[in-house]
Amino acid sequence: MVLISISDFNDSFNSSVEMKPNKRGKIWMKLVGIFSSIHHHYYQHIDSRKLRNTWWRRLLILGIAFGALLSLWIFWYLRSQALEKRKEVLANMCDERARMLQDQFNVSMNHIQAMSILISTFHYGKNPSAIDQETFAKYTERTAFERPLTSGVAYAVRVLHSEREQFEKQQGWTIKQMTPVSKDRYNREELKPSPIQPEYAPVIFAQDTVAHVISLDMLTGKEDRDNVLRARALGKGVLTAPLDLIKSNRLGVILTFAVYNRDLPVNATPEERIKATNGYLGGVFDIRSLVEKLLQQLASKQTIYVNVFDTTNVSDPISMYGTDVLDSGLQHVSPLNFGDPSRKHEMRCRFKQKPPWQILAISTSFGIFVITLLVGHIFHATLNRITKVEDDYHEMSELKKHAEDADLAKSQFLATVSHEIRTPMNGVLGMLDMLMDTVLDETQQDYVRTAQASGKALVSVINAVLDQAKINSGKLELEAVQFELRAILDDVLSLFSGKSQEKEIELAAYVSEKVPETLIGDPERFRQIITNLMGNSIKFTEKGHILVTVHLFKEVMETINVETELSLKETLSGLPVADRNRSWEGFGPMDQNVSQSESITLIISVEDTGIGIPLDAQSRIFTPFMQVGPSISRIHGGTGIGLSISKCLVNLMNGQIGFNSIPNIGSTFTFTAVFSKLNEQQIKGQSKSKSPFSNMLAIVVDPRPVRAEVSRYHIRRLGMHVEIVPSLTNILSLLSNGRQTIHFVLIEEEVWDQDLSNSSSFVYKLRNLDHKISPKLFLLVNSIGGSHQRNGVSSPPVITKPLRVSMLAGSLQRAMGGSKDNSRNGELLKLYLPKLLVGRKILVVDDNVVNLRVAVGALKKYGAEVACVDSGRKAILLLKPPHSFDACFMDIQMPEMDGFQATKKIREMECTINDHIQLGILSLQDYANISNWHVPILAMTADVIHATHEECLKSGMDGYVLENIAENQQVMDTLYVIDIDEQVLWDLAPVEDMITNITSNVASN
């Protein structure tokens, strides 16, 4: 139903109505009033619950009434169907009996007709006759089976009155008159002679069963006379009406055929037939015995009464067979054709038993009525339940609204509190960074580093809590930017390198060659997942290794069926691990909505040899704020929400996460993530710098295949060729061949310490080899420290794991004649840092004095000229073109006018001035010859919600940084939004890597 507001309807036609004549205007107003009344009554009554329930109850009553009528109709229908079936059965049975009776009568009739031809041939065609009474009697007796329905056969000859005397002398008896008498009193000798008449038809031959009719004149009986006269005139078999048979007095009929003295044409006239008549052959049919013989053949089916009638006289039918029975309700009439068209016969049938009770009709209709009542009861109960559910729904809606309001208030409170906590913490960390730049002794530096570590740990907890709050409120969203996955893994390895070296556990990462260098996705959230998983592994692993592997999902699925159980030598540290294949057993099918041509699915595993997860705790491992146990929390700490956040982030990346953990063996966490691929234009736009190590050859000496493959992966990223050998003996043979120039030899610490005498001999042989370029020798170790002298044997230069490209490149570069020690890095920093922002004037807008001091100190450290204001209105005045600022850092939460509003005002002001300059309204010289004013504005916020980032961009900001602007990475990000020459940024890239590595090492230590 579409409801149209009357007021809207009125307004839309108001102008047109006013233009109509007055009469039509009145009609229109009446229609509007009617529609308004209907609209009002609908909402006042139809929509009310009380009236709605009343209509439902009326509908229920109508439904029950309909069900009752339906049950009655079904009873009537099934009863009529049963009655029709009963009629059909009766008709079939009656028609069957009538057909059998008719067929057998026709057989007898045909045989009698054949006998008439036989008499004509052998009695009249032979001289002397070949037939006498004895012959006739024997023949008819022997052929009686061919006439199953006849009681007897007799032949009467035609005798004219002039021939009577001679005929009687010849036969030796007198022609007798037919006089019906009872069976007991019948005596042929006592019968009277036939009266004088023109002709006679005395019986001369008869079957033994009717021999008592010999000498009787057939023309003296009324029915027989009519039958004989019709038979000779028609030339066909004719039947008498039902009559009492002589001697037996039983009801029967006589079938008569005329016997001619010659063959007559089909179209012979009655006179010709009468003239050619020699006699008459008659067959006697006892109707009772005839029908009883028929019913004996159907003894098993005698479930009906059978009556046979002669209906020649429709008004007074003659019953030929049957008994009077009570009317059982059904009767079927089947017509009988005995070959005489002048006589009509029919068979009437009735069932012997009354029709049975219609159990099916009664039970079905009653069942439907009961079902109707049950449905009505269910409907009534459902109405009551719906009413209750509606009441509960309204109540729950109110509770839900209150809960949502409370949840919103909680999220807002949590975000506000997090922001308020982060703001002073950022000030604390910023001031500590600035304090580190002053002259401090070792003890003071240790105190400052401790305070920094504690502050960063607190900020990390706040970030985790804020992430959980965003997950609960559904505000967590992902970015889609280009990033290098391998670089992120290097950063994470740098973050945990200090802890892994302290515990002397092996920390490594491996990325398949099939994974593209650059992807499109959210790098920070991907980094967060890896950091959470590796942080847990570092926390719970005391020996062995932690390995991160990245493959294409389809790459792993293609090899999963051919992988076998790993031996201890095929793990990174030689310790047993949890099978990673079982970590994704619970994964469902991949999302079909993800385009395979535009996206790529990665599968990432984090494998460790830690304490594992107890079996009873594995079911709740992804539950927020749930930990394995209180003892674990006391020993290792943590909030218990890292895995929960990771699972949510994986789901946002259209992936799945699972794990396999064996207590006291270790855990393997595996997750999938879907990223976008770069298009062809983006791939062409990427510039690859040539590595100084391109086409060099490095040899890795490591007997453990997995560890050697990880080393190969990192070295190949520098553009070198890598070969792996299991021992020092193998490498000597390669060096002796001299076919290839070997530039670097990296030996695993395990190989070096296994046999120091062999190692010493190897070093000696290596120095004595005659090569133009002597291979540089390095030792791969897991921990910092230890003596360079081992049992008097001098160790090669050390590369400390975990391996990263930047660290590996630096170590190899120093060996080739680059920087000699780490102290040089400090000199580079001192050289470049003051020059990063030289000549740049930056405006900082923040109402917090501490944040202003931190920002000013950090920016001045990089050589910038800094101006400060404490409100958005002052910033608008300072940034009105023309001005000399290169960038602006804008706090987004300020009283009176926040950063979003101030930025919008600035952008509107810039847009207006740019348009006026383009139109010539304003002079270009008055605006420093700049035709397109756009000052880069970066938001300073402690809120890291993605929606805040979107709001920043929407308001016209160029990006955002966390309020702790003292972080070196934040400054490097700032450089890219300020209009700095591209070559300068390229020259500063090594410094950026240097700053990142040093910052990571400081954080981990």
N, C-alpha and C positions, 0 to 999 in steps of 0.2 A: 504494500500500500504506500502511495506517495502522498504525503500531507503537504498542502500548500498553505502557507501563511496568508491569512485574509488581508492583513495589513499590507504585505508585499503585493498581493494581487490588486488591492485597491490603489496603491501608489502607482503601479505600472500602467494602470489604465485611467488614472485620475484626469489627466489632461484631455484624453479622448472623450471621456464621459461628459465633461463640461461643454464640449462642442456639440453634443447631441441635443435634440429638442427636449423640452421639459418633460414630456410624457415618457419618453424612452429613459430619461434620467431617473424618473421615479421607479420604473420597472427594474432598472439596474440596481438601485439601492435596495429594493425588496429582495432581489437575488442575493445581494451581498449579505443582507440580514439573515437569510435562510442559511447560507453557507457558514456564516459566523455562528449561528445557533447550533448547526450540526457539529462544527468544530468544537464548540464549547461543551456540548453534551457528550461528545466522544471522550474528551479528556476528563470530564466530571464523572462519567458513569462507566463507559466501556472500559476505560483504563483502570477503574477501581477494582481492587482485589475481591471485594464482596460480590460485586456483580459478575465478575469473571468466574468466581466459584459457583454462583447460581447457574450460569450458562453451562458450566461443566457438568453440574448435576443434572440439568435438563438433557444434556447430550447423553449422559449415562443412562437415564430412563429411556430415551429414544433408542439407544443401542440395545438395551435389554428387550424392549418391545420388538425391535427388528429381529433380534435373535430368536424370540419366540415364534414370530411369523415365519422366519426362515426354517425353523424346525418343523412347523406344521406343513409348510410347502414341501419340504424334503420327504416327510412322511407320505404326503399325497403322491408325490412323484415316484417314490420307490414302490408304493402300493400299486400305482397304475402300471409301473414297469413290470412288477410281478404278475399282475393280472394279464397284461399283454403277453407275457411269457407263457402263462397258463393257457391262454387262448391259442397261442401258436402251437403249444404242445398238443392240445386237443385237436387242432386242425390237422396237424401232421399225422396223428394217430388215426383220425377218421378218414382222411384222404388215403392213407395207406391201406386201410381195410376195404374202402370202396374200390380202390384201384385193383386190389387182389381179387375181389369178388367179380369185378367187371372183366378182368383178364381171364379168369377161369371160366366165366360164363361164355366169353367169346370163343375159347378153345372148344368147349362143348358144342357151341352153335356151329362152328366150322366143321366139326366131325359129323354132326347130324346132316349138314348140307352135303358132305362127301358121301354119306350113306344113301342120300336120295339119288345121287348120280350113280352109285353102285347098283341100286334097285333098277333104275332106268336101263342100265346096261345089261345086267345079268338076268333080270326077270322079264323084261319086255324085248330086249335085244336078242334073246336066245329062244329057240323053239326046239324042243320044249324048254321051259324055264329052268334056270340053274338054281333057283332059290325056292325053298319051301320053308314051312314053319320051323322044322327042326334045324335046318341050316341057318336060318335067320337068328333063332334063339341062341345057338352055339356061338355064332359070329358076334352078336351083340354082347354076349356074356364075356367073351374073351377080350373084346375091345372096350369093356366098360371103364378101364383105367384111363382111357383117353377122353372120357366124358365124366370127369370127377363130380360134377354137380347134378348129373341127371339121375332120376330114380328108375327110368326105363325108357325104351324106344319101341314104337309100334308103327305099322304101316297099314293105311286104309286105302282100299281100291275104289275107284269111281265106278259106280254101277247105275246104269239108266233103268228106269222102271220097266222098260220092255225087256231088259236083260235080267231082271231080278229072279224070275222063276228058274231060268237055266242056271244062274249063278248059285242059287241055293242048292239045287240038285248037285251041282258040281262040287260044292264045298261040303255038303252033307249037314248043314245047319241053317237055321233061319236067321235072317237079319233082325237083330234085337234093337229095341228102343233103349236109349241111355236113361236110366232112372237111378238117381242117387239114393243109396241105402247105406245103412251102417255096416261097419266091417263085419260084425258078428252075424248079421242077417243076410249078407250078400250071397245070392245063388243065381248063376247065370241062366240056369234052365227055367227059373221062375220069371225071368224078364219077359216083358211083352214084346211081340214082333213090332218091327218098325212100321209106323203108319205109311199109307200110300202117299208117295210124293214123286216128283219128276225124276229125281236121282237120289242115290244113296252113297254113303261112304263107310261101308263096313270094314272093320279091322281084320286083316287076314294073316298078318305076321306080327308077333309081339315078343319082346324080351320076356324071359321067364318071370321077372319081377312084376310085370304088368300083363301077364298072359290072360288075366280075367277080363280084359277088354276085347278079346277076340270075338268077333261077330257083332259087336256093338256098332251102331250107326252113329258116326260122328256128327251127322247133320241133324240129329234129333236133340242134341244139347245146344242151349242158346249160345253160350260162350264159344263152344267148339264149332258150331255152325258158322258164326261170324268170323272165327279165326280161319276156318277152311276156305270160306269164300274170299276173304281178303288175301290169303296166301296165294291162291291160284290166279287171282287178278293182278297182283303186284309182282309175282315171280320172286319174292324175297321171303325170308323168315319173318314170321309175325308171332306176337305173343298174345295170349289171352289175358283178360283181367284176372286178378287173383280169384281162385275158385276152390271149392272143396273137391278133392280128388275122390274118384269112385273107390269104394270099398274102405280106403283108409280115412276118408273124411278129413284129411289134413290139408291145410291151405297150400296151394301150389299154383303153378302156371304151366302152360303147354306151349312149346315152340313148334310151329308147323311150317314145313316146306312142301310145295307142290312138286309132283313128279310128272314130267312131260314126256310125250311119246317121241318127241324129236327136239332138236336144238332150235331154240328161238332166238331171233335177233334181240339186241338190247332194247330197241325201240318198239317191240311188239305191242299191239293193242291188247286191252283186257279181253276182248272177244276172241282174239287169236290164242291167248293164253288159256282161256276157259275151254276152247275147242280142243286144244292140244293136251289137256290135262288127263293123266292116267290114274293118279291117286295122290295120297297125302302121307308124308312121313312126319310123325310127331314125336317130340322129346318131352318127357314129363319131368318137371323140376319141383322137388319138394323144398319149399323156401326154408323151413325150419332146419331141416337136415343140411341144406346147402350152406346157410350162414353158420351153423354150428361147426361144420367141417372147417370152414374158414377160421373161426375163432379158436379151434383146436390147434391150428398151426401157429397161432399167436397167443398160446396159453400163458406165456410168461408176461405178456403185456396186457392182460385183461384187467385194466384199471378203469375201463369206461363201459357205459351201457351203449348198445348198438340197436337201433330201430331202422327197419327198411320199410318204405312206404311206396305205394303206387299213387302218384299224384297226377294221374291223367285228368282226373276231376279235382281241380285245385280246391274247390269248396268242400269236397268230401273225400279226403285222401283215405286210401285203404291201407291199413297196417298189414304188412306181409310178414314181419318178424319183429319180435321185441316184446318187452313187458312194460307196463306202466310204472314209472318211477317218479319220486318226488323231484321237484325242480331244484337242481343243485346250483342254479344261477348261470351256468354257462352251457351253451348248446352250439354245435357246429353241424352244418348241413353240407354233405358232399353229394353232388349229382351222380347218377348211375346211368350208363348208356348200354342197354342190352341189345342194340341193333335194330329195334323197332321204333321208328321215329314217331309213330302214333301213340306210343305208350311212354309215359314219364315216370321215372323212379328216382328216389333219393334215399341217402343214408343219413340218419340223424344220430349224433353221438353226444353223450353227457358223461362227466366224471362220476364215478361211483361214490367218491368221498367229497365232502365239503372242502372248500379251500382252507388251507392251514393258516394259522396266525402268522402275520407278517412280522416275524421276529426281527429281521434286518431293518425294515422300515421303522419299527417301534424303537429298537435299540439305537439306530442312527439318529433319529429325530430327538430321542431323549438325551443321547450323548451330546448333540449339538446344543440342546437347551441347557444342559449342565455346563458345557463349556462356556456358553454365553454368560451364565451366572458366574462362573469362575472368572472369566475375563472382566465382567462387571465388577466383581470383588477386587480383582487386581487393579482395575482402573481406578476404583474408589480408593484403594490403598495407595496407589501411585499419586492420585491427587493430593491425598493427605501428606504423602511423603514429599511431593513437590512443594506443597505449602510450607512444610517444615524446612525443606532445603532452601527455599526462598528466604524464609526467616533467618535460617543459619547463614545464608549467603550475604544477606544485608548486614547481619551482625559481623560476619567475617570481613566483609568489605570495609566496615568501619574499623575493625581491628587492623586490617591490612593497611588502611590509610594511616592509622596511627603508627603502625610499625614502619611504613615507608617514611613517614615524617621523622620518626625517631632515627631511622637508618640514615636519612639525609642529614639530619642534625648531627648524627654521630660522625658521618663522613666529613661534613663541613668542619665539625669540631676537630676531628683528627687532622684534616688538612691544615686548618688554622694553627693548631698546636704544633704540628710538624714544621710549618713555616716559621712560627715564632721560635721554635727551638733551633732550627737550622740557621736562622738569621744570626743570633749571637754566636753559634758554633762556627759559622763561617767567619765571623769577626775574630774569634779566638784563633782559628787556624791561619787566617790571614796575618794576624799579628805575630804568630809563631814563625811563619815563613819570613816575615820581615825581620824578626829577631835573629833567625838563622843567618841572615846576611850581615849581621854585625860581628864584631870581634868577640868570640867566646872561647873559653878554655874547654878542654875535653869533657869535664864534668858538666859544665853548663850545656854543652851541645848534647850530651846524653839526656839531660833533663828535658831539653826542648824536643828531642826526637821522641822521648817517651810521651810527652804531652801531645805531640802531633799524632802519634799512633793511637793514643786513647781517644782523641777527638775524632779521628777518621773512623775508628771502630764505632763510636757513638753515632756518627753520621750514617754509617752503613746500616746500623740497626734502625735508625729513623727511616732510611730509604726503604728497607724491607717492610716495615710496618705500613708506610705510605703505599707501597705497591699492593699490599694485601687489602688495604682500604679501597684502592682503586679497583681491584678485582671484585670485591664485594659490591661495589656500586656500579660495576659494569662500565667504567670510564677508561679502562686500560685499552689503548689502541696502539697500533704499530705504524712506524714510518716506512717509506719505500724510497730508499736512497742507494746509490752505488757504494759498495764496500768490498774490501779484499779480505776474504775469509782467513787466508793464511796469516795475514798481518794481525788479525784479531787473536788468533791462537798464539802467535808470538808474544803479544802483549800479556795474555793470560799466563803464559809460561813465565814471563818476566815477573809477574805479580807474585807467583808462588815459588819462584826459584830459590829465594832465601830460605823459606821453610823446608823445602825439599833437600837443600844442601845441608841444612842443620840436622835433619833426620837421616841424612845419607841414603835417601831413597831415590830411585831413578824416576825422573819426570820427563815425559816425551810426548810429542804429537806427530801424527802422520796423516797426510792428505793425499788421496788418490790423484794420479795424474789426470784422470778423466774429469775431475771437478774443475770448472772454469776458474780463472784467476779472479774475475770480478763478477759479483752478483748484485741483484737489486733486492733489498729487504731492509730490516731494521737491525743494524749492526750492534747497537747498544743492548737491545733485548737478547740478541743471540749471545753477546758477550756475557750477559747476566746469567743465562742458562749454563754456559760452560763454566763460569766462575762459581756458581752455586754447586755444581756437580764436582768440580775439581776441589773446591774448598772442603766439601764433605770427605772426599777421598784423602786429602792431605791430613784432615783432622783425625781420621780413624785408621791411618796406615802408619805403621812403625817400621816396617821393613819391606823390601821388595821393590815394587814399581807402581807408577800410575801412567797409563797410556791413553791418549785421546786419538781416535781414528775417525776419519771422515771419508765416506765413499758415496757414490751414486747409489740410490736405492735399487735401481734395476741391475746395477753391477753386482751388488751383494746377492740379490735374488737369483741371478743366473748361476752363481757359484755355490749357493747354499747346499745343493744336493750332492756336491762332489767333495765337500769338506769332510775331513776325518778328525778324530779326536786328537787334540794337540798333545805333543810330548812336552816335557819340562824344558827342553832345549828350544822349543818354538815359542816360548814366552819371553817377554822383555827382560825379566830378571832371573828366569830359571825357576821361579816359584809357580805352583799351580794356581789357576785362575778359574773363576766362574764362567761357564760356557756362554759366550755372548749370543749364540743362536737362540738360547732359551729366553733371552731377555726381551725378544719381540714375539714370543709365541702368542701373547694375548692381543696382538695388533689386529684390528679389523681391516676390511678392504679399504683401499685408498679412495679418497674423495673423487668421484667421477666428474664433478664440476670443475676440477682443476684442469686447465688446458695443458696438454703435454707438449705442444709446440712452443708455448710462450713461457713455460715454467720448468723448474728442475727440482726434483725431490732428493734431498740428501739424507743419509742415515749416519748418525754420529754416536759413537760408543765411548764411554769413559770407564776404563777397566782399572781396578786396583787390587792389591793383595792385602787389604786391611782385615779388620776383625769380622767383617760381614754383618748381616742383619739377622737377629734371632727370628726363627720361624713364626713365633707368635706375634711378632711386631710387624711382619711384612705386609699385612692387610691394611694397616693404618699409616703407612709410610708417607702417603701423599696428603694426609689430613692436616689442615693448618694447625699450628701450635701444638702438634703431637710429636713427641720424641720417643725414641726406642725405650727409654726407661729413665727413672730419676738418677740412677748412678751415672749413666752416660751424660746426662745434662750437667751433673756436678763436675765430672772429669773433663769433658770437652767443651761445655758451654753451648751457646746457640739458642735461637728463638724457636726453632722448629717450623719455620714457614718457608724456608728456602726451596724445598722440593715442591711444596704446594704452589708457590709462585712460578717455579719452572714448568710445572704441568700446565698451568694456565697459559703461560707464554707459548708453550709448544702447541696447545690447542688453537691459539690465535694464529699460529703459523701453519694451520691446516695439517698438523702432524700428530703423532702419538708418542707416548713415552712408556717404557716398561723397564724391568730390571730382573736380574737373576743374581741371587746372593746365597752364598754357602758360609755358614758360621765358621770362623777361624781359617777360611780360605780366601775370601774376598767378595767383592761385588762388581757387577758390570751393569751400568745404566746405559740404555740405548734409547734414542729418540729420533724421530724423523721431522723434517722441516721442509716446507715448500718455498722456494725463492723464484724470482723472475729472472729470465735470461736477458742479456743485453741484446738489443737489435743490431743489425749490421752497421747502421750509421754510428751507433755508440761504440761498437768495436773498432771501427775505422778511426774514430776520434781519439782512441787511446794511443799514447806515445810510450814506447818502451825504451828506457835508457839501456845502453849497452854496458854489461858488467865488465869490470877489469879482469875478471877471472874466466872469461869466455874461452872455451876450447882447451882449458888446462885439464890435466889429469890428476886425480887424487885417488890414493889407495887407502881403503879402510881395512884394518886388520881386526877382525872380530869373529869368533867362532859361533856366535849366537845369531841365527838368521834374522829374527825379528828386530833385534837391536841394530844389526848392520843395515837393515832396510830403512830404519828410521834415520840413521846417519846419512845414508845415500840420499834420502829425500831432501834433507836440509842442504847438503852440499850441492846437489843438482840445481837447487833454486838459484845458486850463484852462477849458473851457466857452465859448470865444469862437468867433465866426464868422470864417472866413478866406477872403480872396480873393487870387489870385495874378495878378500882372502882370509882363510881361517887362522893362519899362523905366520910368525915371522919368517919361517923357513920358506914359505911360498913366495913371500915378497922379494927375498934375495934372488930367487930364480928369475923373477920379472925384471929386477934391476940389472942382473947379469946379461940378459938378452940384449938390452940396449936398443930395442926396436922402437920403443916409445919413450918420450920424455916425461918422467914422473915429477910433478911439481910439489905435491904434498903427500905425506904419509901420516895418517891418523890412526893411532894404536889405542885400542881399548885398554883401560887400566888393568883389567883382569888378565889380559894377555901379557902385559909388561911385568906384573908382579908374580906371575905364575912361575917364571924361571928367570931370576935376575941375572944369572951368569950368561944365559942365552941372550938376554936383552943387551947386556954389555958387549957380548961378541957381535951382536947385530949392529950396534952403534959403531963399533970399531970397523967392521966390514963396510958399512955404509960410507964412512969417512974416506976410506982408501979406494973407493970406486972412482974410476976415471970418467967423470961426466962433466959436460960443459956447464950444466945447471944442476947443482946439488939439491936433492929433494929436501924440503923443509919437513921436520919431524915434529909431531904433536902428540900429546897424551890426553885422551878423553877421560875425565874423572867426574865423580858425582858430588864431591864436596870441596869447598875451598879450604886451604891450609895444608898442613903436612910439609915435611921437609922435601926439598928438591934432591936431597941425597938419600938413597935407599940402600942400606948395607954397602955404602961406599960407591954405589953406582949412581951417576948423575942422571936425573930424569930430564926428558925433553920438556919444552914449553907446554904448559897445561892449558887446555880449553875445558872450562867447567860447564857441565850440563846443568839445566836443560839447554839443548842447542836451539839457537834462534839465528835468523839470517843476519840481523844487524851485528850481534855479538860475534858470530862466526866470521863475518866479513872483516870486522875490526881486527880480530886476532890474526887472520891470514894476511891482512894488509900490513900489520905491524911486522910480520915475519918477512914480508917482501920489501921492507925498507920504509914503512910508514911511521906512525906514532910509536914511540918506544914504550910508553907506559901510560897508565891512566891519569897521571898528573897532567898530561897534555890536554886531556878533555877539559879539565878545569880552566886551563889557559884559554882554550877555544871559547868556553862559555864566557869568561871574563872579556874576551875580545868581541864577541858577537852580541851578547845580551844588551849592553848599553846602546847598541846601534839599531835595534829592531824597530823602534818607533821614533827615531830621531827626526825632528822636523814636523812631527804630527801633533796637532792640537786636538785634544779630546775633552769633551764635556761629560761630567759624571753627575747624574741627577739621583739623589737618594735622601730621604728624610732621616736616615739613621747615620749618626755621626761616626760610629765605629766603621760601618761599611764604607763611608766616604774616605776615612783615613786609610783603610786597607786598599781600596781601589786606587787612591792617589799614590800611595807608596809603591804599589805594584807597577802601575803604569809609568811612573817616573823612573823606576828601576830599569825599564826598557827604553828610556830616553824620550818619553812623550812629554809634551807640555799639557798640563791638566788644569781645567777649571771646574769648580764645584758649585752646584745650587741644590737647594733642599726642597723644591716643589716643581710641579709640572708647569705652572704658570710662568715661573721665572725661566724655565727651559724654553718655552715658546718665544719669549722675548729675545733670548740670546740666539736662538736658531732661526730668527727671521732673516731671510736673505736681504742684503748680502751679509755673510759672516765668514769667519776664517776657520771654523771647526771641521776637522776631517772625520770625526765619528762622535757618537754619543752613546753613553751607557745609561739606560733609563730603568729605574726601579719601577716595577708595575704596581706595587701596593704602597700608595702614598695618600695622605689625607687631602681633602679639598678637591684634587684632580689626580687620578691615578695615571700610570704610564700609558695605558691604552688610549685614554681620552687625549692626553697630551700629544701622543704620536699622531692620532687622527687629525688634530688641529694643525700640527706641523705639516703633515702631508697635504692637507687642504690648502694651506697657505702656500706651499711650494708649487702645487698644481696651478693655483690661480696666477702666481707670478710667472710661471713658465708659459702659460697660455697668453698672458699679456705681452710677454717678450716676443712670442711667436707672431702675435697680431700687430706688433709694433707700438702698442700702447705704452710700454715701458722701454727705456733705452738699455741696450745691451751693455754699454759702457758703465752705466750706473750700477750694474750687478756683476762687476769683475769679469765681464766678457764670458760669463757662463750662461748658456741658454737653457740648460736643464739642471735645475737645482734638485739635489737629492742627497741629503746627508745620511750616511749609514747609521741606523739606530739599533742598538743591541739591548734586548731586555735583560735586566739583572733580576733574577728571581730565585727563591729557595724552593719553589714549587716545580717539580719535574713532571707534572701531569701532561700527557700528550695534548689534551684539549687546551691547556695553557699555551703550548707551542703554537697550535693552530690559531688561537686568539691573537697571539703576537703577530703572526703573518697576516692575519685578517685586518688587523688595525694598521698595517703598513710597516711593521718592524722588519728588519733584515735577518734577524736571528735572535738567539738568546744564549746567555751564559749564566752559570750558577753564580751566586753572589760572592763566592770565594774566588774573586778574580785573580788572586795571587797564584792560583794553580797555573803552571806553565802551559799546560795543554789549552786552557781557556784563552790565554794570550795568543797562542799559535792560531786558534780558530778565529780570533779577532782579526788577524792579519789578512785573512782571505775576504773579508767584507769591506776592508778599507782599500781604497784604490792605490795599491802598491804595484810597482812594475813587476811583470811576470818573471823577469830574469832574477830580480831580487828574491822573490819567493823560491825560485829554483835553487839559488845559492844558499838559502836558509834551510833547505830540506834536510841536509845532514845534521844541522844543529837541532832541528825538531826531533829527529830520531835520537840524538844524543840526550836531549832533555828528557824524552820519554823513558829511555833506558835508565838514566840516573835516578829519575823520580821513582820508577818502579822498584829499583834496588833499595832506595831509601825506605819506601813503604814496607817492603818485605822484611827488611832488617829491623 
